Amino acid sequence: MGLCFPCPGESAPPSPNPEEKRAKLAEAAERRQKEAASRGILNVQSVEEKRKKKEKIEKQIATSGPPPEGGLRWTVS
């Protein structure tokens, strides 16, 4: 089978609008990201809830300020 070229009397098929093409590509990328993020996870909602809860706790720790003096200190040797 060879390549198919348009007949001399026919015009080329219309190309999609650049804005439409960009929007479709963005939708496809978001869909692929969502599918990849949930791959292998049985309950996506529970994982999202756990992640949000963890972020909330980390934010509370960050905003509470430094621990009082006399607390434990970490050293790397």
PDB file of N, CA, C, O and CB in Angstrom:
ATOM      1  N   MET A   1       0.838  -1.174   0.000  1.00  0.00           N
ATOM      2  CA  MET A   1       0.000   0.000   0.000  1.00  0.00           C
ATOM      3  C   MET A   1       0.888   1.245   0.000  1.00  0.00           C
ATOM      4  O   MET A   1       1.840   1.350   0.774  1.00  0.00           O
ATOM      5  CB  MET A   1      -0.956  -0.006   1.216  1.00  0.00           C
ATOM      6  N   GLY A   2       0.570   2.140  -0.845  1.00  0.00           N
ATOM      7  CA  GLY A   2       1.340   3.363  -0.946  1.00  0.00           C
ATOM      8  C   GLY A   2       0.669   4.516  -0.236  1.00  0.00           C
ATOM      9  O   GLY A   2      -0.395   4.369   0.366  1.00  0.00           O
ATOM     10  N   LEU A   3       1.302   5.651  -0.316  1.00  0.00           N
ATOM     11  CA  LEU A   3       0.744   6.855   0.285  1.00  0.00           C
ATOM     12  C   LEU A   3      -0.407   7.370  -0.558  1.00  0.00           C
ATOM     13  O   LEU A   3      -0.401   7.226  -1.780  1.00  0.00           O
ATOM     14  CB  LEU A   3       1.820   7.938   0.441  1.00  0.00           C
ATOM     15  N   CYS A   4      -1.372   7.956   0.077  1.00  0.00           N
ATOM     16  CA  CYS A   4      -2.526   8.479  -0.628  1.00  0.00           C
ATOM     17  C   CYS A   4      -2.418  10.000  -0.693  1.00  0.00           C
ATOM     18  O   CYS A   4      -2.434  10.668   0.341  1.00  0.00           O
ATOM     19  CB  CYS A   4      -3.843   8.042   0.063  1.00  0.00           C
ATOM     20  N   PHE A   5      -2.312  10.535  -1.870  1.00  0.00           N
ATOM     21  CA  PHE A   5      -2.253  11.971  -2.063  1.00  0.00           C
ATOM     22  C   PHE A   5      -3.593  12.454  -2.591  1.00  0.00           C
ATOM     23  O   PHE A   5      -4.270  11.716  -3.307  1.00  0.00           O
ATOM     24  CB  PHE A   5      -1.108  12.356  -3.024  1.00  0.00           C
ATOM     25  N   PRO A   6      -3.998  13.685  -2.255  1.00  0.00           N
ATOM     26  CA  PRO A   6      -5.277  14.180  -2.757  1.00  0.00           C
ATOM     27  C   PRO A   6      -5.236  14.328  -4.279  1.00  0.00           C
ATOM     28  O   PRO A   6      -4.192  14.594  -4.875  1.00  0.00           O
ATOM     29  CB  PRO A   6      -5.631  15.527  -2.098  1.00  0.00           C
ATOM     30  N   CYS A   7      -6.364  14.152  -4.857  1.00  0.00           N
ATOM     31  CA  CYS A   7      -6.466  14.326  -6.298  1.00  0.00           C
ATOM     32  C   CYS A   7      -6.169  15.783  -6.650  1.00  0.00           C
ATOM     33  O   CYS A   7      -6.383  16.671  -5.824  1.00  0.00           O
ATOM     34  CB  CYS A   7      -7.872  13.907  -6.809  1.00  0.00           C
ATOM     35  N   PRO A   8      -5.683  16.038  -7.851  1.00  0.00           N
ATOM     36  CA  PRO A   8      -5.330  17.409  -8.217  1.00  0.00           C
ATOM     37  C   PRO A   8      -6.498  18.391  -8.122  1.00  0.00           C
ATOM     38  O   PRO A   8      -6.273  19.575  -7.873  1.00  0.00           O
ATOM     39  CB  PRO A   8      -4.782  17.427  -9.612  1.00  0.00           C
ATOM     40  N   GLY A   9      -7.706  17.948  -8.308  1.00  0.00           N
ATOM     41  CA  GLY A   9      -8.853  18.850  -8.264  1.00  0.00           C
ATOM     42  C   GLY A   9      -9.365  19.087  -6.845  1.00  0.00           C
ATOM     43  O   GLY A   9     -10.123  20.031  -6.622  1.00  0.00           O
ATOM     44  N   GLU A  10      -8.976  18.263  -5.891  1.00  0.00           N
ATOM     45  CA  GLU A  10      -9.488  18.378  -4.519  1.00  0.00           C
ATOM     46  C   GLU A  10      -8.546  19.224  -3.666  1.00  0.00           C
ATOM     47  O   GLU A  10      -7.335  19.255  -3.888  1.00  0.00           O
ATOM     48  CB  GLU A  10      -9.669  16.979  -3.885  1.00  0.00           C
ATOM     49  N   SER A  11      -9.127  19.901  -2.698  1.00  0.00           N
ATOM     50  CA  SER A  11      -8.293  20.684  -1.782  1.00  0.00           C
ATOM     51  C   SER A  11      -7.949  19.818  -0.574  1.00  0.00           C
ATOM     52  O   SER A  11      -8.599  18.805  -0.318  1.00  0.00           O
ATOM     53  CB  SER A  11      -9.020  22.000  -1.336  1.00  0.00           C
ATOM     54  N   ALA A  12      -6.946  20.218   0.146  1.00  0.00           N
ATOM     55  CA  ALA A  12      -6.512  19.475   1.332  1.00  0.00           C
ATOM     56  C   ALA A  12      -7.581  19.600   2.416  1.00  0.00           C
ATOM     57  O   ALA A  12      -8.281  20.612   2.468  1.00  0.00           O
ATOM     58  CB  ALA A  12      -5.131  19.997   1.851  1.00  0.00           C
ATOM     59  N   PRO A  13      -7.722  18.597   3.279  1.00  0.00           N
ATOM     60  CA  PRO A  13      -8.711  18.685   4.360  1.00  0.00           C
ATOM     61  C   PRO A  13      -8.375  19.852   5.289  1.00  0.00           C
ATOM     62  O   PRO A  13      -7.201  20.173   5.472  1.00  0.00           O
ATOM     63  CB  PRO A  13      -8.768  17.357   5.162  1.00  0.00           C
ATOM     64  N   PRO A  14      -9.385  20.486   5.874  1.00  0.00           N
ATOM     65  CA  PRO A  14      -9.116  21.642   6.737  1.00  0.00           C
ATOM     66  C   PRO A  14      -8.356  21.221   8.002  1.00  0.00           C
ATOM     67  O   PRO A  14      -8.639  20.185   8.604  1.00  0.00           O
ATOM     68  CB  PRO A  14     -10.438  22.343   7.121  1.00  0.00           C
ATOM     69  N   SER A  15      -7.401  22.042   8.374  1.00  0.00           N
ATOM     70  CA  SER A  15      -6.645  21.746   9.595  1.00  0.00           C
ATOM     71  C   SER A  15      -7.407  22.319  10.794  1.00  0.00           C
ATOM     72  O   SER A  15      -8.110  23.318  10.647  1.00  0.00           O
ATOM     73  CB  SER A  15      -5.189  22.338   9.519  1.00  0.00           C
ATOM     74  N   PRO A  16      -7.283  21.711  11.971  1.00  0.00           N
ATOM     75  CA  PRO A  16      -8.016  22.205  13.132  1.00  0.00           C
ATOM     76  C   PRO A  16      -7.497  23.573  13.585  1.00  0.00           C
ATOM     77  O   PRO A  16      -6.334  23.919  13.377  1.00  0.00           O
ATOM     78  CB  PRO A  16      -7.919  21.202  14.281  1.00  0.00           C
ATOM     79  N   ASN A  17      -8.372  24.315  14.193  1.00  0.00           N
ATOM     80  CA  ASN A  17      -8.024  25.619  14.730  1.00  0.00           C
ATOM     81  C   ASN A  17      -6.934  25.438  15.793  1.00  0.00           C
ATOM     82  O   ASN A  17      -7.032  24.523  16.611  1.00  0.00           O
ATOM     83  CB  ASN A  17      -9.280  26.332  15.325  1.00  0.00           C
ATOM     84  N   PRO A  18      -5.901  26.287  15.800  1.00  0.00           N
ATOM     85  CA  PRO A  18      -4.827  26.129  16.801  1.00  0.00           C
ATOM     86  C   PRO A  18      -5.350  26.170  18.245  1.00  0.00           C
ATOM     87  O   PRO A  18      -4.849  25.446  19.107  1.00  0.00           O
ATOM     88  CB  PRO A  18      -3.778  27.227  16.612  1.00  0.00           C
ATOM     89  N   GLU A  19      -6.347  27.009  18.506  1.00  0.00           N
ATOM     90  CA  GLU A  19      -6.897  27.081  19.863  1.00  0.00           C
ATOM     91  C   GLU A  19      -7.597  25.774  20.235  1.00  0.00           C
ATOM     92  O   GLU A  19      -7.435  25.282  21.351  1.00  0.00           O
ATOM     93  CB  GLU A  19      -7.880  28.264  19.984  1.00  0.00           C
ATOM     94  N   GLU A  20      -8.371  25.212  19.310  1.00  0.00           N
ATOM     95  CA  GLU A  20      -9.052  23.939  19.564  1.00  0.00           C
ATOM     96  C   GLU A  20      -8.038  22.828  19.788  1.00  0.00           C
ATOM     97  O   GLU A  20      -8.195  22.001  20.687  1.00  0.00           O
ATOM     98  CB  GLU A  20      -9.984  23.577  18.393  1.00  0.00           C
ATOM     99  N   LYS A  21      -7.010  22.818  18.974  1.00  0.00           N
ATOM    100  CA  LYS A  21      -5.975  21.798  19.082  1.00  0.00           C
ATOM    101  C   LYS A  21      -5.279  21.896  20.442  1.00  0.00           C
ATOM    102  O   LYS A  21      -5.048  20.878  21.095  1.00  0.00           O
ATOM    103  CB  LYS A  21      -4.948  21.942  17.936  1.00  0.00           C
ATOM    104  N   ARG A  22      -4.947  23.110  20.868  1.00  0.00           N
ATOM    105  CA  ARG A  22      -4.280  23.329  22.153  1.00  0.00           C
ATOM    106  C   ARG A  22      -5.176  22.878  23.305  1.00  0.00           C
ATOM    107  O   ARG A  22      -4.698  22.261  24.256  1.00  0.00           O
ATOM    108  CB  ARG A  22      -3.902  24.816  22.321  1.00  0.00           C
ATOM    109  N   ALA A  23      -6.476  23.182  23.224  1.00  0.00           N
ATOM    110  CA  ALA A  23      -7.412  22.788  24.272  1.00  0.00           C
ATOM    111  C   ALA A  23      -7.533  21.260  24.354  1.00  0.00           C
ATOM    112  O   ALA A  23      -7.560  20.697  25.448  1.00  0.00           O
ATOM    113  CB  ALA A  23      -8.792  23.419  24.017  1.00  0.00           C
ATOM    114  N   LYS A  24      -7.606  20.601  23.208  1.00  0.00           N
ATOM    115  CA  LYS A  24      -7.696  19.134  23.200  1.00  0.00           C
ATOM    116  C   LYS A  24      -6.431  18.499  23.763  1.00  0.00           C
ATOM    117  O   LYS A  24      -6.498  17.519  24.504  1.00  0.00           O
ATOM    118  CB  LYS A  24      -7.947  18.620  21.777  1.00  0.00           C
ATOM    119  N   LEU A  25      -5.283  19.059  23.410  1.00  0.00           N
ATOM    120  CA  LEU A  25      -4.024  18.530  23.941  1.00  0.00           C
ATOM    121  C   LEU A  25      -3.943  18.717  25.450  1.00  0.00           C
ATOM    122  O   LEU A  25      -3.452  17.835  26.155  1.00  0.00           O
ATOM    123  CB  LEU A  25      -2.829  19.211  23.266  1.00  0.00           C
ATOM    124  N   ALA A  26      -4.420  19.856  25.958  1.00  0.00           N
ATOM    125  CA  ALA A  26      -4.412  20.103  27.399  1.00  0.00           C
ATOM    126  C   ALA A  26      -5.336  19.121  28.122  1.00  0.00           C
ATOM    127  O   ALA A  26      -4.981  18.592  29.175  1.00  0.00           O
ATOM    128  CB  ALA A  26      -4.836  21.552  27.699  1.00  0.00           C
ATOM    129  N   GLU A  27      -6.522  18.880  27.553  1.00  0.00           N
ATOM    130  CA  GLU A  27      -7.455  17.917  28.146  1.00  0.00           C
ATOM    131  C   GLU A  27      -6.846  16.528  28.192  1.00  0.00           C
ATOM    132  O   GLU A  27      -6.953  15.828  29.199  1.00  0.00           O
ATOM    133  CB  GLU A  27      -8.768  17.886  27.362  1.00  0.00           C
ATOM    134  N   ALA A  28      -6.211  16.135  27.107  1.00  0.00           N
ATOM    135  CA  ALA A  28      -5.603  14.804  27.049  1.00  0.00           C
ATOM    136  C   ALA A  28      -4.479  14.679  28.071  1.00  0.00           C
ATOM    137  O   ALA A  28      -4.337  13.636  28.708  1.00  0.00           O
ATOM    138  CB  ALA A  28      -5.067  14.515  25.636  1.00  0.00           C
ATOM    139  N   ALA A  29      -3.681  15.731  28.234  1.00  0.00           N
ATOM    140  CA  ALA A  29      -2.584  15.695  29.202  1.00  0.00           C
ATOM    141  C   ALA A  29      -3.123  15.572  30.625  1.00  0.00           C
ATOM    142  O   ALA A  29      -2.593  14.802  31.427  1.00  0.00           O
ATOM    143  CB  ALA A  29      -1.709  16.955  29.072  1.00  0.00           C
ATOM    144  N   GLU A  30      -4.173  16.328  30.938  1.00  0.00           N
ATOM    145  CA  GLU A  30      -4.778  16.246  32.273  1.00  0.00           C
ATOM    146  C   GLU A  30      -5.351  14.853  32.520  1.00  0.00           C
ATOM    147  O   GLU A  30      -5.202  14.302  33.611  1.00  0.00           O
ATOM    148  CB  GLU A  30      -5.885  17.312  32.434  1.00  0.00           C
ATOM    149  N   ARG A  31      -5.997  14.290  31.522  1.00  0.00           N
ATOM    150  CA  ARG A  31      -6.583  12.958  31.666  1.00  0.00           C
ATOM    151  C   ARG A  31      -5.487  11.909  31.890  1.00  0.00           C
ATOM    152  O   ARG A  31      -5.644  11.014  32.721  1.00  0.00           O
ATOM    153  CB  ARG A  31      -7.423  12.601  30.418  1.00  0.00           C
ATOM    154  N   ARG A  32      -4.383  12.020  31.150  1.00  0.00           N
ATOM    155  CA  ARG A  32      -3.271  11.075  31.335  1.00  0.00           C
ATOM    156  C   ARG A  32      -2.660  11.213  32.720  1.00  0.00           C
ATOM    157  O   ARG A  32      -2.321  10.211  33.350  1.00  0.00           O
ATOM    158  CB  ARG A  32      -2.192  11.296  30.265  1.00  0.00           C
ATOM    159  N   GLN A  33      -2.514  12.455  33.206  1.00  0.00           N
ATOM    160  CA  GLN A  33      -1.965  12.678  34.535  1.00  0.00           C
ATOM    161  C   GLN A  33      -2.855  12.056  35.605  1.00  0.00           C
ATOM    162  O   GLN A  33      -2.367  11.407  36.530  1.00  0.00           O
ATOM    163  CB  GLN A  33      -1.792  14.174  34.796  1.00  0.00           C
ATOM    164  N   LYS A  34      -4.155  12.256  35.473  1.00  0.00           N
ATOM    165  CA  LYS A  34      -5.103  11.721  36.443  1.00  0.00           C
ATOM    166  C   LYS A  34      -5.071  10.195  36.440  1.00  0.00           C
ATOM    167  O   LYS A  34      -5.087   9.573  37.502  1.00  0.00           O
ATOM    168  CB  LYS A  34      -6.523  12.225  36.143  1.00  0.00           C
ATOM    169  N   GLU A  35      -5.025   9.590  35.256  1.00  0.00           N
ATOM    170  CA  GLU A  35      -4.973   8.138  35.154  1.00  0.00           C
ATOM    171  C   GLU A  35      -3.671   7.592  35.736  1.00  0.00           C
ATOM    172  O   GLU A  35      -3.679   6.563  36.412  1.00  0.00           O
ATOM    173  CB  GLU A  35      -5.122   7.703  33.696  1.00  0.00           C
ATOM    174  N   ALA A  36      -2.557   8.270  35.481  1.00  0.00           N
ATOM    175  CA  ALA A  36      -1.268   7.813  35.998  1.00  0.00           C
ATOM    176  C   ALA A  36      -1.215   7.938  37.523  1.00  0.00           C
ATOM    177  O   ALA A  36      -0.613   7.102  38.197  1.00  0.00           O
ATOM    178  CB  ALA A  36      -0.120   8.614  35.359  1.00  0.00           C
ATOM    179  N   ALA A  37      -1.844   8.983  38.062  1.00  0.00           N
ATOM    180  CA  ALA A  37      -1.827   9.191  39.513  1.00  0.00           C
ATOM    181  C   ALA A  37      -2.630   8.124  40.229  1.00  0.00           C
ATOM    182  O   ALA A  37      -2.296   7.754  41.354  1.00  0.00           O
ATOM    183  CB  ALA A  37      -2.372  10.571  39.863  1.00  0.00           C
ATOM    184  N   SER A  38      -3.686   7.619  39.597  1.00  0.00           N
ATOM    185  CA  SER A  38      -4.543   6.647  40.266  1.00  0.00           C
ATOM    186  C   SER A  38      -4.231   5.212  39.862  1.00  0.00           C
ATOM    187  O   SER A  38      -4.947   4.296  40.268  1.00  0.00           O
ATOM    188  CB  SER A  38      -5.987   6.950  39.971  1.00  0.00           C
ATOM    189  N   ARG A  39      -3.211   4.997  39.096  1.00  0.00           N
ATOM    190  CA  ARG A  39      -2.883   3.638  38.643  1.00  0.00           C
ATOM    191  C   ARG A  39      -2.440   2.780  39.829  1.00  0.00           C
ATOM    192  O   ARG A  39      -1.535   3.160  40.572  1.00  0.00           O
ATOM    193  CB  ARG A  39      -1.771   3.674  37.557  1.00  0.00           C
ATOM    194  N   GLY A  40      -3.067   1.645  39.998  1.00  0.00           N
ATOM    195  CA  GLY A  40      -2.710   0.720  41.060  1.00  0.00           C
ATOM    196  C   GLY A  40      -3.371   1.017  42.395  1.00  0.00           C
ATOM    197  O   GLY A  40      -3.136   0.295  43.364  1.00  0.00           O
ATOM    198  N   ILE A  41      -4.191   2.056  42.474  1.00  0.00           N
ATOM    199  CA  ILE A  41      -4.863   2.426  43.710  1.00  0.00           C
ATOM    200  C   ILE A  41      -6.310   1.987  43.612  1.00  0.00           C
ATOM    201  O   ILE A  41      -7.007   2.324  42.655  1.00  0.00           O
ATOM    202  CB  ILE A  41      -4.757   3.952  43.981  1.00  0.00           C
ATOM    203  N   LEU A  42      -6.766   1.223  44.621  1.00  0.00           N
ATOM    204  CA  LEU A  42      -8.138   0.730  44.585  1.00  0.00           C
ATOM    205  C   LEU A  42      -9.135   1.795  45.005  1.00  0.00           C
ATOM    206  O   LEU A  42     -10.195   1.923  44.392  1.00  0.00           O
ATOM    207  CB  LEU A  42      -8.280  -0.483  45.476  1.00  0.00           C
ATOM    208  N   ASN A  43      -8.813   2.566  46.048  1.00  0.00           N
ATOM    209  CA  ASN A  43      -9.731   3.585  46.545  1.00  0.00           C
ATOM    210  C   ASN A  43      -9.052   4.947  46.454  1.00  0.00           C
ATOM    211  O   ASN A  43      -8.319   5.346  47.360  1.00  0.00           O
ATOM    212  CB  ASN A  43     -10.170   3.278  48.009  1.00  0.00           C
ATOM    213  N   VAL A  44      -9.298   5.648  45.369  1.00  0.00           N
ATOM    214  CA  VAL A  44      -8.633   6.923  45.107  1.00  0.00           C
ATOM    215  C   VAL A  44      -9.053   7.980  46.123  1.00  0.00           C
ATOM    216  O   VAL A  44      -8.225   8.786  46.545  1.00  0.00           O
ATOM    217  CB  VAL A  44      -8.944   7.406  43.687  1.00  0.00           C
ATOM    218  N   GLN A  45     -10.317   7.990  46.520  1.00  0.00           N
ATOM    219  CA  GLN A  45     -10.808   9.014  47.445  1.00  0.00           C
ATOM    220  C   GLN A  45     -10.116   8.924  48.791  1.00  0.00           C
ATOM    221  O   GLN A  45      -9.753   9.956  49.356  1.00  0.00           O
ATOM    222  CB  GLN A  45     -12.312   8.886  47.631  1.00  0.00           C
ATOM    223  N   SER A  46      -9.919   7.727  49.324  1.00  0.00           N
ATOM    224  CA  SER A  46      -9.279   7.601  50.628  1.00  0.00           C
ATOM    225  C   SER A  46      -7.832   8.072  50.567  1.00  0.00           C
ATOM    226  O   SER A  46      -7.335   8.670  51.522  1.00  0.00           O
ATOM    227  CB  SER A  46      -9.345   6.152  51.120  1.00  0.00           C
ATOM    228  N   VAL A  47      -7.156   7.811  49.461  1.00  0.00           N
ATOM    229  CA  VAL A  47      -5.776   8.268  49.310  1.00  0.00           C
ATOM    230  C   VAL A  47      -5.732   9.789  49.275  1.00  0.00           C
ATOM    231  O   VAL A  47      -4.859  10.398  49.894  1.00  0.00           O
ATOM    232  CB  VAL A  47      -5.141   7.680  48.030  1.00  0.00           C
ATOM    233  N   GLU A  48      -6.663  10.407  48.558  1.00  0.00           N
ATOM    234  CA  GLU A  48      -6.718  11.871  48.498  1.00  0.00           C
ATOM    235  C   GLU A  48      -6.994  12.461  49.882  1.00  0.00           C
ATOM    236  O   GLU A  48      -6.377  13.456  50.263  1.00  0.00           O
ATOM    237  CB  GLU A  48      -7.802  12.330  47.499  1.00  0.00           C
ATOM    238  N   GLU A  49      -7.917  11.854  50.636  1.00  0.00           N
ATOM    239  CA  GLU A  49      -8.234  12.350  51.972  1.00  0.00           C
ATOM    240  C   GLU A  49      -7.024  12.249  52.886  1.00  0.00           C
ATOM    241  O   GLU A  49      -6.747  13.179  53.643  1.00  0.00           O
ATOM    242  CB  GLU A  49      -9.412  11.578  52.567  1.00  0.00           C
ATOM    243  N   LYS A  50      -6.302  11.145  52.831  1.00  0.00           N
ATOM    244  CA  LYS A  50      -5.106  10.969  53.655  1.00  0.00           C
ATOM    245  C   LYS A  50      -4.048  12.001  53.296  1.00  0.00           C
ATOM    246  O   LYS A  50      -3.393  12.559  54.177  1.00  0.00           O
ATOM    247  CB  LYS A  50      -4.541   9.554  53.489  1.00  0.00           C
ATOM    248  N   ARG A  51      -3.879  12.255  51.989  1.00  0.00           N
ATOM    249  CA  ARG A  51      -2.875  13.231  51.549  1.00  0.00           C
ATOM    250  C   ARG A  51      -3.230  14.625  52.053  1.00  0.00           C
ATOM    251  O   ARG A  51      -2.358  15.354  52.525  1.00  0.00           O
ATOM    252  CB  ARG A  51      -2.757  13.237  50.009  1.00  0.00           C
ATOM    253  N   LYS A  52      -4.514  15.002  51.957  1.00  0.00           N
ATOM    254  CA  LYS A  52      -4.948  16.315  52.426  1.00  0.00           C
ATOM    255  C   LYS A  52      -4.774  16.442  53.932  1.00  0.00           C
ATOM    256  O   LYS A  52      -4.363  17.493  54.424  1.00  0.00           O
ATOM    257  CB  LYS A  52      -6.405  16.564  52.044  1.00  0.00           C
ATOM    258  N   LYS A  53      -5.084  15.380  54.664  1.00  0.00           N
ATOM    259  CA  LYS A  53      -4.943  15.397  56.114  1.00  0.00           C
ATOM    260  C   LYS A  53      -3.470  15.564  56.498  1.00  0.00           C
ATOM    261  O   LYS A  53      -3.145  16.316  57.417  1.00  0.00           O
ATOM    262  CB  LYS A  53      -5.522  14.103  56.731  1.00  0.00           C
ATOM    263  N   LYS A  54      -2.589  14.863  55.795  1.00  0.00           N
ATOM    264  CA  LYS A  54      -1.156  14.964  56.060  1.00  0.00           C
ATOM    265  C   LYS A  54      -0.653  16.382  55.784  1.00  0.00           C
ATOM    266  O   LYS A  54       0.120  16.936  56.566  1.00  0.00           O
ATOM    267  CB  LYS A  54      -0.378  13.945  55.205  1.00  0.00           C
ATOM    268  N   GLU A  55      -1.097  16.970  54.660  1.00  0.00           N
ATOM    269  CA  GLU A  55      -0.699  18.342  54.338  1.00  0.00           C
ATOM    270  C   GLU A  55      -1.193  19.315  55.402  1.00  0.00           C
ATOM    271  O   GLU A  55      -0.477  20.247  55.768  1.00  0.00           O
ATOM    272  CB  GLU A  55      -1.240  18.749  52.960  1.00  0.00           C
ATOM    273  N   LYS A  56      -2.407  19.109  55.901  1.00  0.00           N
ATOM    274  CA  LYS A  56      -2.976  19.980  56.928  1.00  0.00           C
ATOM    275  C   LYS A  56      -2.149  19.906  58.208  1.00  0.00           C
ATOM    276  O   LYS A  56      -1.865  20.932  58.826  1.00  0.00           O
ATOM    277  CB  LYS A  56      -4.441  19.596  57.214  1.00  0.00           C
ATOM    278  N   ILE A  57      -1.765  18.697  58.604  1.00  0.00           N
ATOM    279  CA  ILE A  57      -0.956  18.526  59.811  1.00  0.00           C
ATOM    280  C   ILE A  57       0.409  19.178  59.627  1.00  0.00           C
ATOM    281  O   ILE A  57       0.894  19.854  60.534  1.00  0.00           O
ATOM    282  CB  ILE A  57      -0.795  17.030  60.153  1.00  0.00           C
ATOM    283  N   GLU A  58       1.034  18.985  58.469  1.00  0.00           N
ATOM    284  CA  GLU A  58       2.329  19.606  58.201  1.00  0.00           C
ATOM    285  C   GLU A  58       2.231  21.125  58.234  1.00  0.00           C
ATOM    286  O   GLU A  58       3.139  21.795  58.726  1.00  0.00           O
ATOM    287  CB  GLU A  58       2.868  19.148  56.849  1.00  0.00           C
ATOM    288  N   LYS A  59       1.135  21.670  57.713  1.00  0.00           N
ATOM    289  CA  LYS A  59       0.941  23.123  57.714  1.00  0.00           C
ATOM    290  C   LYS A  59       0.790  23.631  59.145  1.00  0.00           C
ATOM    291  O   LYS A  59       1.331  24.682  59.490  1.00  0.00           O
ATOM    292  CB  LYS A  59      -0.297  23.512  56.871  1.00  0.00           C
ATOM    293  N   GLN A  60       0.050  22.885  59.988  1.00  0.00           N
ATOM    294  CA  GLN A  60      -0.112  23.287  61.382  1.00  0.00           C
ATOM    295  C   GLN A  60       1.231  23.282  62.109  1.00  0.00           C
ATOM    296  O   GLN A  60       1.517  24.180  62.901  1.00  0.00           O
ATOM    297  CB  GLN A  60      -1.104  22.358  62.095  1.00  0.00           C
ATOM    298  N   ILE A  61       2.046  22.275  61.839  1.00  0.00           N
ATOM    299  CA  ILE A  61       3.364  22.203  62.475  1.00  0.00           C
ATOM    300  C   ILE A  61       4.230  23.375  62.028  1.00  0.00           C
ATOM    301  O   ILE A  61       4.946  23.964  62.838  1.00  0.00           O
ATOM    302  CB  ILE A  61       4.060  20.864  62.142  1.00  0.00           C
ATOM    303  N   ALA A  62       4.169  23.713  60.755  1.00  0.00           N
ATOM    304  CA  ALA A  62       4.983  24.803  60.217  1.00  0.00           C
ATOM    305  C   ALA A  62       4.545  26.152  60.781  1.00  0.00           C
ATOM    306  O   ALA A  62       5.391  27.012  61.027  1.00  0.00           O
ATOM    307  CB  ALA A  62       4.900  24.823  58.688  1.00  0.00           C
ATOM    308  N   THR A  63       3.254  26.355  60.990  1.00  0.00           N
ATOM    309  CA  THR A  63       2.773  27.642  61.475  1.00  0.00           C
ATOM    310  C   THR A  63       2.846  27.767  62.990  1.00  0.00           C
ATOM    311  O   THR A  63       2.729  28.871  63.520  1.00  0.00           O
ATOM    312  CB  THR A  63       1.359  27.860  61.021  1.00  0.00           C
ATOM    313  N   SER A  64       3.038  26.652  63.700  1.00  0.00           N
ATOM    314  CA  SER A  64       3.084  26.720  65.163  1.00  0.00           C
ATOM    315  C   SER A  64       4.377  27.345  65.658  1.00  0.00           C
ATOM    316  O   SER A  64       4.457  27.753  66.817  1.00  0.00           O
ATOM    317  CB  SER A  64       2.925  25.333  65.761  1.00  0.00           C
ATOM    318  N   GLY A  65       5.378  27.427  64.815  1.00  0.00           N
ATOM    319  CA  GLY A  65       6.624  28.065  65.205  1.00  0.00           C
ATOM    320  C   GLY A  65       7.632  27.043  65.688  1.00  0.00           C
ATOM    321  O   GLY A  65       7.356  25.843  65.708  1.00  0.00           O
ATOM    322  N   PRO A  66       8.819  27.529  66.082  1.00  0.00           N
ATOM    323  CA  PRO A  66       9.866  26.617  66.532  1.00  0.00           C
ATOM    324  C   PRO A  66       9.515  26.028  67.903  1.00  0.00           C
ATOM    325  O   PRO A  66       8.786  26.651  68.675  1.00  0.00           O
ATOM    326  CB  PRO A  66      11.225  27.346  66.592  1.00  0.00           C
ATOM    327  N   PRO A  67      10.029  24.832  68.205  1.00  0.00           N
ATOM    328  CA  PRO A  67       9.753  24.234  69.512  1.00  0.00           C
ATOM    329  C   PRO A  67      10.441  25.026  70.619  1.00  0.00           C
ATOM    330  O   PRO A  67      11.435  25.704  70.360  1.00  0.00           O
ATOM    331  CB  PRO A  67      10.212  22.764  69.544  1.00  0.00           C
ATOM    332  N   PRO A  68       9.937  24.953  71.833  1.00  0.00           N
ATOM    333  CA  PRO A  68      10.564  25.688  72.928  1.00  0.00           C
ATOM    334  C   PRO A  68      11.963  25.162  73.191  1.00  0.00           C
ATOM    335  O   PRO A  68      12.280  24.018  72.863  1.00  0.00           O
ATOM    336  CB  PRO A  68       9.717  25.593  74.199  1.00  0.00           C
ATOM    337  N   GLU A  69      12.809  26.015  73.791  1.00  0.00           N
ATOM    338  CA  GLU A  69      14.180  25.634  74.085  1.00  0.00           C
ATOM    339  C   GLU A  69      14.201  24.437  75.030  1.00  0.00           C
ATOM    340  O   GLU A  69      13.290  24.265  75.840  1.00  0.00           O
ATOM    341  CB  GLU A  69      14.953  26.816  74.692  1.00  0.00           C
ATOM    342  N   GLY A  70      15.230  23.618  74.926  1.00  0.00           N
ATOM    343  CA  GLY A  70      15.340  22.455  75.777  1.00  0.00           C
ATOM    344  C   GLY A  70      14.747  21.216  75.146  1.00  0.00           C
ATOM    345  O   GLY A  70      14.785  20.139  75.741  1.00  0.00           O
ATOM    346  N   GLY A  71      14.205  21.349  73.965  1.00  0.00           N
ATOM    347  CA  GLY A  71      13.621  20.200  73.281  1.00  0.00           C
ATOM    348  C   GLY A  71      14.707  19.362  72.640  1.00  0.00           C
ATOM    349  O   GLY A  71      15.895  19.647  72.794  1.00  0.00           O
ATOM    350  N   LEU A  72      14.310  18.355  71.939  1.00  0.00           N
ATOM    351  CA  LEU A  72      15.264  17.496  71.254  1.00  0.00           C
ATOM    352  C   LEU A  72      15.854  18.216  70.048  1.00  0.00           C
ATOM    353  O   LEU A  72      15.181  18.997  69.375  1.00  0.00           O
ATOM    354  CB  LEU A  72      14.597  16.185  70.823  1.00  0.00           C
ATOM    355  N   ARG A  73      17.110  17.936  69.797  1.00  0.00           N
ATOM    356  CA  ARG A  73      17.774  18.516  68.634  1.00  0.00           C
ATOM    357  C   ARG A  73      18.312  17.393  67.776  1.00  0.00           C
ATOM    358  O   ARG A  73      18.793  16.376  68.277  1.00  0.00           O
ATOM    359  CB  ARG A  73      18.911  19.486  69.054  1.00  0.00           C
ATOM    360  N   TRP A  74      18.223  17.596  66.484  1.00  0.00           N
ATOM    361  CA  TRP A  74      18.717  16.596  65.556  1.00  0.00           C
ATOM    362  C   TRP A  74      20.118  16.982  65.109  1.00  0.00           C
ATOM    363  O   TRP A  74      20.392  18.142  64.802  1.00  0.00           O
ATOM    364  CB  TRP A  74      17.772  16.447  64.342  1.00  0.00           C
ATOM    365  N   THR A  75      20.993  15.997  65.079  1.00  0.00           N
ATOM    366  CA  THR A  75      22.337  16.247  64.552  1.00  0.00           C
ATOM    367  C   THR A  75      22.640  15.191  63.512  1.00  0.00           C
ATOM    368  O   THR A  75      22.243  14.032  63.637  1.00  0.00           O
ATOM    369  CB  THR A  75      23.412  16.238  65.686  1.00  0.00           C
ATOM    370  N   VAL A  76      23.347  15.612  62.490  1.00  0.00           N
ATOM    371  CA  VAL A  76      23.753  14.688  61.433  1.00  0.00           C
ATOM    372  C   VAL A  76      25.239  14.492  61.540  1.00  0.00           C
ATOM    373  O   VAL A  76      26.011  15.450  61.568  1.00  0.00           O
ATOM    374  CB  VAL A  76      23.359  15.209  60.021  1.00  0.00           C
ATOM    375  N   SER A  77      25.631  13.235  61.599  1.00  0.00           N
ATOM    376  CA  SER A  77      27.084  12.990  61.707  1.00  0.00           C
ATOM    377  C   SER A  77      27.588  12.231  60.520  1.00  0.00           C
ATOM    378  O   SER A  77      28.780  11.936  60.437  1.00  0.00           O
ATOM    379  CB  SER A  77      27.419  12.225  62.982  1.00  0.00           C
TER     380      SER A  77
END
